[in-house]
Amino acid sequence: MIQKYRFGTPLKTDAVVLELPVIPATLTADGMPDESMQSSELCRLCRVNASGQFSLSRTMQDTDVVYGLGEANRGINKRGYQYVSCCSDDPNHTENKVSLYGAHNFIMLIGKECFGLFFDYPSNISFDVGYTKSSELEITADGIDMDVYLITGENALDITGQFRHLIGTSYIPPLWAFGYIQSRWGYLNEEDIRRVARGYRDNHLPLDAISMDIDYMENYKDFTVNTARFPDLAALSAEMKAQGLHFVPIIDAGVKIEKGYDVYEEGVANNYFCKRADGSDFVAGVWPGKTHFPDFFQPEVRRWFGDLYKRLIDQGIEGFWNDMNEPAIFFSEEGLTRAFDKVAELAEKKDNPELSDFWAMQSTFEINNQPEDYKLFYHNIDGKMVRHDKVHNLFGYYMTRAAAESFEKISPDKRLLLFSRSSYIGMHRYGGIWTGDNQSWWSHLLLNIKMMPSLSMCGFLYSGADLGGFGSNTTRDLLLRWLAFGIFTPLMRNHSALGTREQECYQFEGLDDFREILKLRYRLIPYIYSEFVRAAVTDKLLFAPLAFLYPNDPVACEIEDQLLFGEGLMLTPVYQANVSGRTVYLPEDMLNVSFHTAENYTITPMKAGHHYIPCALNEVPLFIRPGHILPLAPACESTAELDYDHFELLGEVGKGLTYDMYTDDGYSRHPATDGTYLTLHMDGNK
């Protein structure tokens, strides 16, 4: 059951799709619930302090487990730390960070009582999950205007299913988007692109797309192409398509301030940009230098900006990634003024600085992504000027929504790929996400593993991390282990930063190891796509913790480095350096499949309990649950070559098992209704 409680006068975010009756949660002058609401347990837990801050407190039992929060740090069970929903451009995802790129305010407590809470609130909201006091769940917002959804159910799967139904069907990308994508900040020209294509095709390394970072633009201006570096993008796109490859360029949130640049000129002329309090256009420094931010809260601005993607679509582009849309701010004019004023002040003390002056000098130019800057500009929302920090977490969502809504017109019959860095609940209907600028650290491989179920709970099915790590220098063993997990994430993209070690697969020795892991991904794609669509249209999870299926198994309930995938698999990735295997726990008897190559594997029945499984760097381990089969397509190098007529079926022989394989043409806009199912029989032909 879902109940909707309204506090204050919330902004309509379009996070949910179901219309529910509103229970007004009236509070008295001292911040306590009105007596008429005392029958509601949720309202009894809520308070508003003298500063107008909303809070909800609840005592947790020792055995309670807390799930949710989507793209958040640390583990699957969120107990013991604090998390703040504030979309943040911070690439250093160390354990002490409380905010990442997404704001996913869904949290679920599972114990003797089971319930979920979704706070539809677009500004900062913090979740203290036993951090300040180990037995207390304390949720605090910096305001009161919000809708709170209370979801009660029998267990975690029930509650997540209800929540997923509440927020609507997840985005389904085209089939080719499930292929391997190679990306790097630093593909500077056409020859760099051709070199990457040759590196994969000549070495028979499967690949479906090449992602282009900011280098392809003219002076980092959105919807432009640097013709000195890419003289004919349409011809290059056609050349790549002849090799079965797609381009996926980046689009940033800021519009460069430059006279003669038509996007800038149109935005200024039509008042499409965010404003300062005095009505002037807000200025922020990002990649192009000084920029304006489109006011995506205005439907007219969303239509305008979304329609601009057609300029690249007309040149053969069929996929995009939206970036810098928290929005990231390198500096504001006001922030620069503050910094230089501080420099002048410190300069007067240069002959006799105090220790405090030294620390002040160090921090003077830490001016990027400052909370003060988010209070400097405004959005026009239904004719009312709303300060950005009050709706900050919606900005990236609305940018991606702008693109997706225009794609319906620009490409009415064909799905396009779209994913974003910043996001909020609701954006999952318009596009996927990648988990941002991670590092080439083993800890970030483990973070990727633990983050996938939480994202699935919040509807973000098309998701994945920068495989191998974006920042720092990857190693051969880290990339191989990360790819071995990444073959199961719907978005499988290898992305790295300028100045780091080049990490295309062909850059490393022992190409056979990389080739076989990528070939296995392509053998799995029909199954992954089938499970993906099934999860999207039936409100099920694509990734889930073991605890969701085995809630009465105390060992399974505490395991976070093994995941359930779809309906039939358990994944047991290796995420440590210099190991030749790992220990796994089986909650029930399962079949262990160890892939030595894409087509050479061993199947070993294993009893419930603890086992050590060997796993060399070039191997991929997984387990098939009882009553399920794993269909494998023939290996290929592109999704265009996928063979749906011949499957190899792995599972228990003699059980009469079947699998309903979802299939469609891979691009029609409404796959849930346009597709069909093939019934595959374990002990016979399909």
C-alpha positions as CSV (number, residue, x, y, z in Angstrom):
1,M,0.0,0.0,0.0
2,I,1.2,3.5,-0.8
3,Q,0.1,6.6,1.1
4,K,1.0,10.2,0.0
5,Y,1.5,12.8,2.6
6,R,1.9,16.5,1.7
7,F,3.9,18.9,3.8
8,G,3.7,22.6,2.9
9,T,3.4,23.5,-0.8
10,P,5.7,21.2,-2.8
11,L,7.0,21.8,-6.3
12,K,5.7,19.4,-8.9
13,T,8.7,17.4,-9.9
14,D,7.1,14.8,-12.1
15,A,9.1,12.1,-10.3
16,V,6.0,9.9,-10.0
17,V,3.4,8.8,-12.5
18,L,0.6,7.6,-10.3
19,E,-2.1,10.0,-9.0
20,L,-2.8,9.2,-5.4
21,P,-5.0,10.9,-2.9
22,V,-3.1,13.5,-0.8
23,I,-3.1,13.3,3.0
24,P,-2.4,16.8,4.2
25,A,0.2,16.7,7.0
26,T,-0.6,19.8,9.0
27,L,1.9,20.9,11.6
28,T,1.3,23.2,14.5
29,A,3.2,26.4,15.3
30,D,5.7,24.5,17.5
31,G,6.5,22.1,14.7
32,M,4.5,19.1,16.0
33,P,1.9,17.2,14.0
34,D,-1.7,18.5,14.2
35,E,-3.8,16.5,16.6
36,S,-6.1,15.5,13.7
37,M,-3.0,13.6,12.2
38,Q,-2.1,11.7,15.4
39,S,-3.6,8.5,13.9
40,S,-0.8,8.5,11.3
41,E,2.4,6.9,12.5
42,L,4.4,8.7,9.8
43,C,3.2,12.1,10.9
44,R,4.0,11.3,14.5
45,L,7.6,10.8,13.5
46,C,7.9,14.2,11.7
47,R,8.9,17.6,13.1
48,V,9.8,21.1,11.9
49,N,12.2,23.1,13.8
50,A,12.4,26.9,14.4
51,S,14.5,27.3,11.2
52,G,11.8,25.6,9.1
53,Q,13.8,22.4,8.6
54,F,11.8,19.2,8.2
55,S,12.9,16.0,10.0
56,L,11.7,12.5,10.4
57,S,13.1,10.3,13.2
58,R,12.6,6.7,13.8
59,T,14.2,4.2,16.2
60,M,15.8,1.2,14.4
61,Q,16.0,-2.3,15.8
62,D,19.4,-4.0,15.9
63,T,18.2,-6.4,13.2
64,D,16.8,-3.7,10.8
65,V,18.4,-3.4,7.5
66,V,18.2,-0.2,5.4
67,Y,18.3,-0.2,1.6
68,G,18.0,2.3,-1.2
69,L,19.4,5.8,-2.0
70,G,20.4,4.7,-5.5
71,E,23.8,6.2,-6.4
72,A,25.2,6.5,-3.0
73,N,28.5,5.6,-1.4
74,R,29.6,2.6,0.7
75,G,27.5,-0.6,0.9
76,I,24.1,-2.0,-0.1
77,N,23.0,-1.9,3.6
78,K,23.1,1.9,4.4
79,R,23.3,1.5,8.1
80,G,26.1,3.3,10.0
81,Y,26.7,6.3,7.9
82,Q,25.2,9.5,6.6
83,Y,24.2,10.4,3.1
84,V,23.1,13.8,1.6
85,S,21.1,14.1,-1.6
86,C,22.9,17.0,-3.3
87,C,24.0,16.3,-6.9
88,S,27.7,17.0,-6.7
89,D,30.6,17.1,-9.2
90,D,33.2,15.3,-7.1
91,P,35.3,12.7,-8.8
92,N,37.1,11.5,-5.6
93,H,34.6,9.0,-4.3
94,T,36.4,8.2,-1.1
95,E,34.5,6.6,1.8
96,N,34.0,9.9,3.6
97,K,32.0,11.5,0.8
98,V,28.3,11.9,1.6
99,S,27.1,13.1,-1.9
100,L,27.7,11.8,-5.4
101,Y,26.2,12.8,-8.7
102,G,22.6,11.5,-8.2
103,A,19.8,12.3,-5.7
104,H,17.6,9.3,-5.2
105,N,15.5,9.9,-2.1
106,F,14.1,6.4,-1.7
107,I,14.9,4.5,1.4
108,M,13.6,1.2,2.8
109,L,13.7,-0.3,6.2
110,I,13.4,-4.1,6.4
111,G,12.9,-5.9,9.7
112,K,10.0,-6.9,11.8
113,E,8.3,-4.1,10.1
114,C,8.9,-3.4,6.4
115,F,8.3,0.0,4.8
116,G,9.8,2.3,2.2
117,L,9.9,6.1,2.1
118,F,10.2,8.4,-0.9
119,F,10.8,12.0,-0.2
120,D,9.9,14.0,-3.3
121,Y,12.0,17.0,-2.4
122,P,14.4,18.6,-4.9
123,S,16.8,20.4,-2.5
124,N,19.2,19.1,0.0
125,I,18.0,16.2,2.2
126,S,20.2,14.2,4.5
127,F,19.8,10.6,5.7
128,D,21.5,9.8,9.0
129,V,21.2,6.0,9.1
130,G,22.6,5.3,12.5
131,Y,25.6,7.6,12.1
132,T,24.9,10.1,14.9
133,K,23.1,7.5,17.1
134,S,23.4,3.9,16.0
135,S,19.7,3.1,16.7
136,E,18.2,6.2,15.1
137,L,17.2,6.9,11.5
138,E,17.1,10.7,11.1
139,I,16.1,12.3,7.8
140,T,16.4,16.0,7.6
141,A,15.6,18.5,4.9
142,D,16.5,22.2,4.7
143,G,12.8,23.0,4.1
144,I,9.3,21.6,4.5
145,D,7.7,21.7,1.0
146,M,7.6,18.1,0.0
147,D,5.4,15.0,-0.7
148,V,6.4,12.0,1.3
149,Y,5.3,8.5,0.1
150,L,5.0,5.8,2.7
151,I,5.1,2.3,1.1
152,T,4.2,-0.7,3.2
153,G,4.6,-4.3,2.1
154,E,5.5,-7.8,3.0
155,N,9.1,-7.7,2.1
156,A,11.8,-5.8,0.2
157,L,10.8,-7.2,-3.2
158,D,7.2,-6.2,-2.6
159,I,8.1,-2.7,-1.6
160,T,10.5,-2.1,-4.4
161,G,8.0,-3.4,-6.9
162,Q,5.4,-0.9,-5.6
163,F,7.9,1.9,-5.7
164,R,8.9,1.1,-9.2
165,H,5.3,1.1,-10.3
166,L,4.8,4.4,-8.6
167,I,7.6,6.1,-10.5
168,G,6.9,4.5,-13.9
169,T,8.6,2.3,-16.5
170,S,12.3,2.5,-16.9
171,Y,14.0,3.8,-20.1
172,I,14.8,1.1,-22.6
173,P,17.7,1.9,-25.0
174,P,18.3,0.4,-28.4
175,L,19.8,-3.0,-28.6
176,W,23.2,-1.8,-29.9
177,A,23.6,0.2,-26.6
178,F,24.1,-3.1,-24.9
179,G,27.2,-3.6,-26.9
180,Y,30.7,-2.6,-25.7
181,I,31.4,1.1,-25.8
182,Q,35.0,2.5,-25.9
183,S,35.5,6.1,-24.7
184,R,38.2,8.5,-23.7
185,W,38.6,12.1,-23.0
186,G,41.3,12.8,-25.6
187,Y,40.1,11.4,-28.9
188,L,41.2,14.6,-30.6
189,N,40.4,14.1,-34.3
190,E,39.1,11.7,-37.0
191,E,42.3,9.7,-37.0
192,D,42.1,9.0,-33.3
193,I,38.6,7.6,-33.9
194,R,39.8,5.5,-36.8
195,R,42.7,4.3,-34.7
196,V,40.3,3.1,-32.0
197,A,38.1,1.4,-34.6
198,R,41.0,-0.4,-36.2
199,G,42.4,-1.4,-32.8
200,Y,39.2,-3.2,-32.1
201,R,38.2,-4.5,-35.5
202,D,41.7,-5.6,-36.6
203,N,42.1,-7.5,-33.3
204,H,38.6,-9.0,-33.5
205,L,37.7,-7.3,-30.2
206,P,33.9,-6.9,-30.1
207,L,32.7,-3.2,-30.1
208,D,29.5,-1.4,-30.9
209,A,30.2,2.3,-30.2
210,I,32.9,4.9,-29.7
211,S,32.0,7.7,-27.2
212,M,33.3,11.2,-27.9
213,D,34.2,13.6,-25.1
214,I,34.5,17.4,-25.3
215,D,37.3,17.3,-27.8
216,Y,35.0,17.0,-30.8
217,M,33.4,20.4,-30.2
218,E,34.4,23.8,-31.4
219,N,35.7,25.6,-28.3
220,Y,33.5,23.3,-26.2
221,K,30.3,24.8,-27.6
222,D,27.3,22.5,-27.5
223,F,26.0,21.2,-30.8
224,T,29.0,22.3,-32.7
225,V,31.8,20.3,-34.4
226,N,35.4,21.4,-34.7
227,T,35.8,21.1,-38.4
228,A,39.5,21.4,-38.3
229,R,39.6,18.1,-36.3
230,F,36.4,16.5,-37.7
231,P,36.0,18.0,-41.2
232,D,33.0,15.8,-42.0
233,L,31.3,14.2,-39.0
234,A,28.5,12.9,-41.1
235,A,30.9,11.1,-43.5
236,L,32.9,9.8,-40.5
237,S,29.7,8.5,-38.9
238,A,28.7,6.7,-42.1
239,E,32.2,5.2,-42.3
240,M,31.9,3.9,-38.8
241,K,28.4,2.5,-39.3
242,A,29.7,0.5,-42.2
243,Q,31.9,-1.2,-39.6
244,G,29.0,-1.7,-37.2
245,L,30.0,1.2,-35.0
246,H,28.0,4.1,-33.5
247,F,29.1,7.5,-32.2
248,V,28.0,8.7,-28.8
249,P,29.0,12.4,-28.3
250,I,28.9,14.4,-25.0
251,I,26.6,17.3,-24.5
252,D,27.3,19.7,-21.6
253,A,24.9,21.8,-19.6
254,G,26.6,25.2,-20.0
255,V,26.2,27.3,-23.2
256,K,29.3,29.4,-24.1
257,I,28.9,33.2,-24.0
258,E,30.1,34.2,-27.4
259,K,28.6,36.7,-29.9
260,G,27.7,35.1,-33.1
261,Y,27.2,31.6,-31.6
262,D,23.6,31.1,-32.5
263,V,22.7,28.9,-29.5
264,Y,23.9,31.7,-27.2
265,E,22.2,34.4,-29.2
266,E,18.8,32.5,-29.3
267,G,19.0,31.8,-25.6
268,V,19.7,35.5,-24.7
269,A,17.0,36.8,-27.1
270,N,14.3,34.5,-25.7
271,N,15.3,34.7,-22.0
272,Y,16.0,31.0,-22.0
273,F,18.9,31.2,-19.4
274,C,18.9,31.2,-15.6
275,K,18.8,34.6,-14.0
276,R,20.4,36.4,-11.2
277,A,18.2,38.1,-8.6
278,D,18.5,41.4,-10.6
279,G,17.2,39.7,-13.7
280,S,20.5,39.5,-15.6
281,D,21.7,36.2,-17.0
282,F,23.7,34.2,-14.5
283,V,27.3,33.6,-15.5
284,A,29.3,30.5,-14.5
285,G,32.7,29.3,-15.7
286,V,32.8,25.8,-17.1
287,W,34.8,24.1,-20.0
288,P,34.0,26.8,-22.6
289,G,34.9,29.6,-20.1
290,K,32.0,31.8,-19.2
291,T,28.7,30.2,-19.8
292,H,25.0,30.6,-19.2
293,F,22.8,27.7,-18.0
294,P,19.5,27.0,-19.8
295,D,16.5,27.2,-17.5
296,F,15.3,23.6,-18.1
297,F,12.4,24.2,-15.7
298,Q,10.6,26.1,-18.5
299,P,8.9,23.7,-21.0
300,E,9.7,26.1,-23.8
301,V,13.4,26.0,-22.9
302,R,13.3,22.2,-22.8
303,R,11.8,22.1,-26.3
304,W,14.3,24.6,-27.6
305,F,17.4,22.8,-26.1
306,G,16.1,19.3,-26.9
307,D,15.5,20.2,-30.5
308,L,19.1,21.3,-30.9
309,Y,20.2,17.6,-30.6
310,K,18.8,17.3,-34.2
311,R,21.9,19.0,-35.5
312,L,24.0,16.0,-34.6
313,I,21.3,13.4,-35.2
314,D,21.1,14.7,-38.8
315,Q,24.8,13.9,-39.1
316,G,24.2,10.2,-38.2
317,I,24.5,10.4,-34.4
318,E,22.2,8.0,-32.6
319,G,23.3,8.3,-29.0
320,F,24.3,11.0,-26.5
321,W,25.6,11.4,-22.9
322,N,24.7,14.5,-20.9
323,D,27.4,15.7,-18.6
324,M,28.3,18.5,-16.2
325,N,24.6,18.8,-15.4
326,E,24.6,18.9,-11.6
327,P,25.3,21.7,-12.7
328,A,29.1,21.7,-12.4
329,I,30.5,25.2,-11.8
330,F,34.2,25.8,-12.0
331,F,33.7,29.4,-10.8
332,S,31.1,32.1,-10.7
333,E,32.0,35.8,-11.2
334,E,31.0,36.4,-7.6
335,G,33.2,33.5,-6.5
336,L,36.2,34.9,-8.4
337,T,35.6,38.3,-6.7
338,R,35.5,36.7,-3.3
339,A,38.8,34.8,-4.1
340,F,40.7,37.8,-5.4
341,D,39.5,40.0,-2.5
342,K,40.9,37.3,-0.1
343,V,44.2,37.3,-2.1
344,A,44.5,41.1,-1.7
345,E,43.8,40.7,2.0
346,L,46.4,38.0,2.5
347,A,48.9,40.0,0.4
348,E,49.0,42.6,3.0
349,K,50.3,40.0,5.5
350,K,52.9,38.5,3.2
351,D,55.8,39.7,5.3
352,N,54.4,38.3,8.5
353,P,51.8,35.6,7.8
354,E,50.2,33.7,10.7
355,L,49.5,30.0,10.5
356,S,45.8,30.7,9.9
357,D,46.8,32.8,6.9
358,F,48.7,29.9,5.4
359,W,45.7,27.7,5.6
360,A,43.5,30.5,4.1
361,M,46.0,30.8,1.2
362,Q,45.6,27.1,0.4
363,S,41.8,27.3,0.3
364,T,41.4,30.7,-1.4
365,F,40.8,29.2,-4.9
366,E,38.8,26.2,-3.9
367,I,35.9,27.9,-5.7
368,N,34.4,25.2,-7.8
369,N,30.9,23.8,-7.0
370,Q,30.4,26.0,-4.0
371,P,27.0,26.0,-2.3
372,E,27.1,29.8,-2.2
373,D,27.0,29.8,-6.0
374,Y,23.8,27.7,-6.1
375,K,22.1,30.5,-4.3
376,L,23.0,33.1,-6.9
377,F,20.7,32.1,-9.7
378,Y,17.1,31.5,-10.3
379,H,14.6,29.5,-12.4
380,N,11.3,30.7,-13.8
381,I,8.9,28.0,-12.7
382,D,5.3,28.8,-13.8
383,G,6.0,32.5,-13.6
384,K,7.6,32.4,-10.2
385,M,11.4,33.0,-9.7
386,V,12.7,30.1,-7.6
387,R,16.3,30.1,-6.3
388,H,18.4,27.3,-7.8
389,D,19.4,25.7,-4.5
390,K,15.8,25.0,-3.7
391,V,15.5,22.8,-6.8
392,H,19.1,21.9,-7.4
393,N,18.7,18.1,-7.7
394,L,16.3,18.4,-10.6
395,F,18.6,20.2,-13.0
396,G,20.3,17.2,-14.6
397,Y,17.0,15.3,-14.7
398,Y,15.3,18.1,-16.6
399,M,18.2,18.5,-19.0
400,T,17.9,14.8,-19.9
401,R,14.1,15.0,-20.0
402,A,14.5,17.9,-22.6
403,A,16.5,15.6,-24.9
404,A,14.2,12.6,-24.5
405,E,11.1,14.6,-25.1
406,S,12.5,16.0,-28.3
407,F,13.7,12.6,-29.4
408,E,10.1,11.6,-29.6
409,K,9.6,14.1,-32.4
410,I,13.0,13.9,-34.0
411,S,13.2,10.1,-34.1
412,P,9.6,8.9,-33.6
413,D,10.2,5.4,-34.9
414,K,13.6,4.7,-33.5
415,R,15.0,4.6,-29.9
416,L,18.2,6.7,-29.3
417,L,20.8,6.1,-26.6
418,L,20.7,8.6,-23.8
419,F,22.4,8.6,-20.5
420,S,23.3,11.3,-17.9
421,R,25.7,12.0,-15.1
422,S,23.3,13.9,-12.7
423,S,19.9,12.5,-12.0
424,Y,16.8,12.4,-9.7
425,I,14.0,9.9,-9.3
426,G,11.9,10.2,-12.5
427,M,14.8,10.7,-14.9
428,H,15.0,6.9,-15.1
429,R,12.0,7.1,-17.6
430,Y,14.0,9.3,-20.0
431,G,17.5,7.9,-19.9
432,G,20.2,5.9,-18.1
433,I,23.1,7.0,-16.0
434,W,26.8,6.3,-15.6
435,T,28.1,6.6,-12.0
436,G,30.4,9.5,-12.8
437,D,34.1,10.2,-12.7
438,N,35.4,7.3,-10.7
439,Q,39.1,6.2,-10.2
440,S,41.1,3.2,-11.3
441,W,41.0,1.8,-7.8
442,W,40.0,-1.7,-6.7
443,S,37.8,-0.1,-4.2
444,H,35.8,1.5,-7.0
445,L,35.3,-1.8,-8.7
446,L,33.7,-3.0,-5.4
447,L,31.7,0.2,-5.2
448,N,30.4,-0.4,-8.7
449,I,29.3,-3.9,-7.6
450,K,27.5,-2.6,-4.5
451,M,25.9,0.3,-6.2
452,M,24.0,-1.7,-8.9
453,P,21.2,-3.1,-6.8
454,S,20.5,0.3,-5.2
455,L,20.2,1.9,-8.6
456,S,17.9,-0.9,-9.8
457,M,15.7,-0.3,-6.8
458,C,15.3,3.3,-8.0
459,G,14.4,2.4,-11.5
460,F,17.9,3.1,-13.1
461,L,18.3,-0.1,-15.1
462,Y,20.5,1.2,-17.9
463,S,23.5,2.0,-15.8
464,G,27.1,1.2,-15.3
465,A,30.5,2.6,-14.2
466,D,33.5,3.8,-16.2
467,L,35.1,0.4,-16.5
468,G,38.7,0.4,-15.6
469,G,38.3,3.7,-13.9
470,F,38.1,7.3,-15.3
471,G,40.9,8.9,-13.3
472,S,44.3,7.5,-12.2
473,N,46.1,4.8,-14.2
474,T,44.5,1.4,-14.6
475,T,46.3,-1.9,-14.6
476,R,45.9,-4.9,-16.8
477,D,44.5,-7.0,-13.9
478,L,42.1,-4.3,-12.7
479,L,40.7,-3.8,-16.1
480,L,40.2,-7.5,-16.7
481,R,38.5,-8.0,-13.4
482,W,36.3,-4.9,-14.0
483,L,35.3,-6.1,-17.5
484,A,34.4,-9.5,-16.0
485,F,31.8,-7.8,-13.9
486,G,31.0,-5.1,-16.5
487,I,29.8,-7.7,-19.0
488,F,26.6,-7.9,-16.9
489,T,26.0,-4.1,-16.5
490,P,23.6,-2.9,-19.2
491,L,25.9,0.1,-19.9
492,M,29.3,-1.4,-20.6
493,R,31.6,1.5,-21.3
494,N,35.4,1.8,-20.8
495,H,36.1,5.5,-20.2
496,S,39.3,7.2,-19.1
497,A,40.6,10.7,-18.5
498,L,43.0,12.8,-20.5
499,G,46.5,12.3,-19.1
500,T,45.9,8.8,-17.8
501,R,47.2,5.6,-19.2
502,E,45.4,4.6,-22.4
503,Q,43.1,1.8,-21.5
504,E,41.6,0.5,-24.7
505,C,41.7,-3.3,-24.6
506,Y,44.3,-3.5,-27.4
507,Q,46.8,-1.4,-25.4
508,F,47.5,-4.4,-23.2
509,E,49.5,-7.6,-23.6
510,G,47.6,-10.9,-23.8
511,L,44.8,-9.7,-26.1
512,D,43.2,-13.1,-26.1
513,D,42.1,-12.5,-22.5
514,F,40.3,-9.3,-23.3
515,R,38.8,-10.7,-26.5
516,E,37.3,-13.7,-24.8
517,I,35.7,-11.6,-22.0
518,L,34.2,-9.2,-24.6
519,K,33.0,-12.2,-26.7
520,L,31.2,-13.6,-23.6
521,R,29.4,-10.3,-23.2
522,Y,28.0,-10.6,-26.7
523,R,27.0,-14.2,-26.1
524,L,25.1,-12.9,-23.1
525,I,23.5,-9.8,-24.7
526,P,20.2,-11.5,-25.8
527,Y,19.7,-12.8,-22.2
528,I,20.7,-9.5,-20.6
529,Y,18.4,-7.6,-23.0
530,S,15.6,-10.0,-22.3
531,E,16.0,-9.7,-18.5
532,F,16.3,-5.9,-18.8
533,V,13.1,-5.5,-20.7
534,R,11.3,-7.9,-18.3
535,A,12.5,-5.9,-15.3
536,A,11.5,-2.6,-17.0
537,V,7.9,-3.5,-17.9
538,T,7.1,-5.7,-14.8
539,D,8.7,-3.4,-12.1
540,K,11.2,-6.1,-11.1
541,L,14.9,-5.7,-10.2
542,L,17.7,-6.4,-12.6
543,F,20.3,-6.5,-9.8
544,A,19.3,-7.5,-6.3
545,P,21.0,-8.3,-3.0
546,L,20.9,-11.9,-1.9
547,A,18.9,-10.8,1.1
548,F,15.9,-10.0,-1.2
549,L,15.5,-13.6,-2.3
550,Y,16.8,-15.4,0.8
551,P,15.5,-13.2,3.7
552,N,15.5,-16.0,6.2
553,D,19.2,-16.9,5.6
554,P,21.3,-14.8,8.0
555,V,24.5,-15.4,6.0
556,A,23.0,-14.4,2.7
557,C,21.5,-11.3,4.2
558,E,24.9,-9.9,5.1
559,I,26.6,-10.7,1.7
560,E,27.2,-7.6,-0.5
561,D,29.8,-8.9,-3.0
562,Q,27.5,-11.4,-4.6
563,L,24.5,-10.2,-6.6
564,L,21.4,-11.7,-8.1
565,F,21.0,-10.9,-11.7
566,G,17.6,-11.2,-13.4
567,E,15.6,-14.2,-12.5
568,G,18.2,-16.9,-12.8
569,L,21.8,-15.9,-12.1
570,M,24.0,-15.2,-9.1
571,L,27.1,-13.2,-9.9
572,T,30.3,-13.7,-7.9
573,P,32.8,-11.2,-9.3
574,V,36.5,-11.0,-8.2
575,Y,37.4,-7.5,-7.0
576,Q,40.8,-7.9,-5.3
577,A,44.3,-7.7,-6.7
578,N,46.7,-10.6,-6.8
579,V,44.2,-13.4,-6.0
580,S,43.5,-16.6,-8.0
581,G,39.9,-17.0,-6.8
582,R,37.4,-16.2,-4.1
583,T,35.1,-17.7,-1.5
584,V,31.4,-17.8,-2.3
585,Y,28.3,-18.6,-0.3
586,L,25.4,-20.5,-1.9
587,P,22.1,-20.1,-0.1
588,E,20.9,-23.2,-2.0
589,D,22.3,-25.8,-4.4
590,M,23.4,-24.2,-7.7
591,L,25.3,-24.8,-10.8
592,N,28.7,-23.1,-11.0
593,V,29.6,-22.1,-14.5
594,S,33.3,-21.0,-14.9
595,F,34.0,-19.5,-18.3
596,H,37.6,-20.1,-19.3
597,T,36.9,-18.5,-22.6
598,A,33.7,-17.3,-24.2
599,E,33.0,-20.8,-25.5
600,N,35.0,-23.0,-23.2
601,Y,33.5,-23.5,-19.7
602,T,33.0,-26.0,-17.0
603,I,29.7,-26.7,-15.1
604,T,30.0,-28.0,-11.6
605,P,26.9,-28.7,-9.4
606,M,27.6,-27.3,-5.9
607,K,25.7,-27.8,-2.7
608,A,24.5,-25.0,-0.5
609,G,27.2,-23.5,1.8
610,H,30.7,-22.0,1.5
611,H,33.0,-22.8,-1.3
612,Y,36.3,-21.6,-2.7
613,I,36.2,-21.2,-6.5
614,P,39.4,-20.6,-8.5
615,C,39.1,-17.8,-11.0
616,A,42.1,-16.8,-13.2
617,L,42.4,-13.3,-14.6
618,N,40.8,-14.4,-17.9
619,E,37.9,-16.2,-16.4
620,V,34.3,-15.3,-15.5
621,P,32.5,-17.1,-12.7
622,L,28.7,-17.2,-12.3
623,F,26.0,-19.5,-10.8
624,I,22.7,-20.6,-12.2
625,R,19.9,-20.9,-9.7
626,P,17.7,-24.1,-9.6
627,G,14.9,-24.1,-12.1
628,H,16.6,-21.7,-14.4
629,I,18.6,-21.8,-17.6
630,L,21.2,-19.5,-19.2
631,P,20.8,-19.1,-23.0
632,L,24.0,-18.1,-24.8
633,A,24.1,-16.8,-28.4
634,P,26.9,-17.5,-30.8
635,A,29.9,-15.2,-30.2
636,C,30.1,-12.2,-32.5
637,E,31.8,-8.8,-32.7
638,S,28.7,-6.5,-33.1
639,T,25.1,-6.5,-32.0
640,A,24.2,-6.3,-35.7
641,E,25.6,-9.9,-36.0
642,L,23.6,-11.4,-33.1
643,D,22.1,-14.7,-34.0
644,Y,18.7,-15.4,-32.3
645,D,18.2,-18.7,-34.2
646,H,20.8,-20.7,-32.4
647,F,21.2,-20.7,-28.6
648,E,23.4,-22.9,-26.3
649,L,21.4,-23.5,-23.1
650,L,23.1,-24.1,-19.8
651,G,21.2,-25.5,-16.9
652,E,20.0,-28.7,-15.3
653,V,19.5,-31.5,-17.8
654,G,16.4,-33.6,-17.7
655,K,14.3,-31.1,-15.8
656,G,12.2,-29.9,-18.8
657,L,13.2,-26.3,-18.1
658,T,12.2,-23.4,-20.5
659,Y,13.1,-19.8,-20.9
660,D,11.0,-17.1,-22.5
661,M,13.5,-15.0,-24.5
662,Y,12.2,-11.5,-25.2
663,T,13.2,-10.2,-28.6
664,D,12.4,-7.3,-30.9
665,D,14.0,-5.5,-33.8
666,G,16.3,-3.6,-31.4
667,Y,15.2,-0.1,-32.2
668,S,11.4,0.3,-32.4
669,R,10.3,3.0,-29.9
670,H,7.8,0.8,-27.9
671,P,9.6,-2.4,-27.3
672,A,7.2,-3.6,-24.5
673,T,4.4,-3.9,-27.1
674,D,6.4,-4.4,-30.3
675,G,8.5,-7.4,-29.2
676,T,7.8,-11.1,-29.1
677,Y,9.0,-14.1,-27.0
678,L,10.8,-17.2,-28.0
679,T,10.4,-20.2,-25.7
680,L,13.6,-22.0,-25.4
681,H,13.5,-25.6,-24.1
682,M,16.5,-26.9,-22.2
683,D,16.0,-30.5,-23.4
684,G,15.2,-29.8,-27.0
685,N,14.9,-27.1,-29.6
686,K,13.2,-23.8,-29.3
